Structure formats: structure tokens, C-alpha cells
Amino acid sequence: MHITRNTRTLGVVAVAAVAGITLAGCSTGASTGGEDAKPDPDAKVTIVVGEMPTADQAESLKVFNERVAEFEKLHPNITVKGEETRYDPSTFNALLVGGTAPTTVAIPFTDMQSLIQRGQAADVTDLVEDLPAIAGLSPELKSVVQADGRSYGIVRQAYTMSLIYNRALYAEAGLNPDEAPTDWKGVLENAKTITEKTGKTGFIIPTTNNNGGWMLTSMAYSNGSLVEEVKGDKVTVSIDTDGMKAALQLLKDVRWSANAAGANFLLGPDDVRNDYAGGSIGQTVNGANIFNDLVVNRGMKGEDIGIAPLPQGSKGLGALGGGAIQWFNPKATPEELAAAVTWADYYWLSRYTDEKTAVDLAASQAKDGNPVGAPELPIVSQEAYDQYLEWIADSINVARENYTAYLESDLDIVPEPSVKAQELYAALDPIAQAVLTDENADIDALLAEAEKQVQALVDAG
């Protein structure tokens, strides 16, 4: 897959499509601690790392503790304190301002540039540039965490938006699970067939919690239209476009012509995932990285999960992409930052450069009953990723042959809007709902009004 550089910065939504947060209490400019201060490599230091496995993940927690011990043996001056803390937009600001945020934790792509602009992400440029795994990252993915030539984090995971379909429902409806549609006309046709043959929802997307806007933006991209353009300091919102209208027309056709959108049109992301995992939804749109969530948290059989490249219109731009960034606390000392970067490289990226690490981590995940080898967007070179897959071959428990089309896709990866993304998504949610609940909804008028509202927010800063 290729990343298309359509905007000044690359900020891509994470799987939860969380609402934007208001951050306050720190400096207004980007932290430059990593640029001006030199750490003492021998100083005794303690770092707090988030996302420690929980007690019910016994094997993964065991491996985590073992890796902490191994890391501390390799770096006797560094003490690692694990916490279960994960990024939550409703609490992160309080943790950061109150000085209780971890030294390092993962955040979604969407929030990175805002954190940089507010000085709430540490400058780690001089600490990451010589790391072996970082050298293997694609330049486009590296740019997600950069501003003005400086780096403020590490990309550790990436994905692209995809057509998510239920292979079991496809088979029940007489459709070939190995032949997912490549355009939206095919999605509509399959939706109609699924509903007619099985009585289940043929196609639906979430429409609340900013998820409707996130999905519509992805679909607009696939139909040839961006939702925002950045030229210098000028940001132009472009919701009222042919691509967005085509996305909404699809929803309208599925709902009113095919009668294949189900009966509930105020669905949140969990609603759609639960119904999909339970076999009630045949097709939807989401990131390919929901595989693990569907299996581990919602009990879906991995063999029933279908993931295919995002369908495209005749002028499709590609698929919206996203992932996770390892964030570093700007309040940390130079020594803490250096230690945290060393830990992040060791814990999250060394699997791509060290065979033993790759094998041990994959084995622990498999023992915990978690999927190993699920479809994803590699963050390292294809050669390095192929080597990684060879290392973990004995632990792979996902039928990767089911995802050949996705894994071999050459669709461009298009960044989401870099300014006021969540506000834009919020403005689109009610339009998705209107189209699904009112056959006579005026798409043109709704989009024109939403475009004005979001542009006003952008102009107001």
C-alpha cells in the first residue's frame, strides 16, 4: 500500500474513533526538551509505562514481567514501573496536567498533531533517529509524528479502513466469501442479497459518537473527494462534494431501495461490532485491526471474519489509514525520555529485528488464546515483515489466506483531516442518521450547512 500525501500533516483516526479532547495547562508551543537537553546515559532513572497487561491476561502479564526483568538487566540504571493506564480522551488531560500521566503510552494518530502544537508531546528526535527499528519504518509513517523537522513519538502500529464482512453470512446467502466486492455497487448488491436470503442486515455503519462522520469520510475518499485541504495556513473544509454525496447515496439506496440496512439507525461503534460479531450484520466499514477485538472481546470465530480492501469508486483516492503512536510525556526529564524511548524500541519494535523476542511474544499471545498473524498494515519494510512472519510461523493461528486481497492491496493510504477532524465527524453524524431515517432528506442542503459550520470552527481556531 502507498501513502498519498494530500495534506500538510498525516493524522489518522484510531479504531475507537474517539472524540477530540480539549487540552490545557501546559505550554502552548511544542516541547523542545529533546532538542536542547542531553541525557546522562548512566543516570539512575525510573519510568512509568502504560498498557501493562491486566491480571486476566496471565500469559501476557507473565511475559511482560519477564521482559521488564530482561530489560532492567540490559539497562541496570533503568527501573520500569508498569501501569494498566491506557489512553482515554476523557481522563488524559487531567493525568497530564496533574503530573500523573505515564512516561510513555500509546495514543491514536488523530491526536498527535494537536498534542505537538500544544507542547504536550516531548521532542525525542535525537533519541529515535539511530534506533534500528526506526530506520526500518517507512518515511510516510515517520511523518505522522513529525512537525517542523522534529519527531515527537514512534509509530508502533498501523491499519487501513476496509470492508468488513461476515464470511458465514456470505456463504449462507449464496455469496462467495473469497470474493468480496471491490466497488460500492457490489456492496449494495450483496447487501440486498444478504437481507433477502438470511433476513439479516446487509450493510450498515455506526452513526453516533463521531463514527458516522469517520466512516463517511473514509467512503468519500474512496469516491474521489477529500473533506479538507490545507495550503500553508489556509484550511478549506470540503464536505459538500461529489464523493461525500456518493457515500450518502449508498446509505440511502441500502436503506430505502434495498431495505437492507436493518431497523436501528442510531448505532454506536460497539453496537455495530457486537451485532456483526453476533452474526446480525453482513457488511460494514472499519479498520482491519478490529480482528483481535472481535475475537477476544466479542467471541466471534476468526474464520467468520471477512476483511477486504475498501471498495472504490471510479475516481477513488484509496483508503483512510490510522494506527497507534508511542507518546512520550513532555514533563519527563531528559534521562526519563531516553529511558522511555529505549523501552519503547525494546518492547514494541524489537520483534521486527530480534527473532527470540518475536517468537516469545507470539507464543505468549497464542497461549492466552489471542489471535496471532491477524491482517495488519506493516510498519516496517516488506522484507523485514516477511522475516518476522517466518519467525512466528509456529504460533500463527489466523487463516491469513482468507485476507490475501487485503494483504496484497496496492490502494493508496489517505490521511484523515488534520484540523478539527472530530468536529467535522460530529457534523456528519446527524446527516448519516437523517439519510437513514428520512427518505426525503435533502443531502445537498444538509452538507452545505455542515460545511459552513465546520469551516467556521476551523476559522475560529
Disulfide bonds with the S-S distance in Angstrom:
none
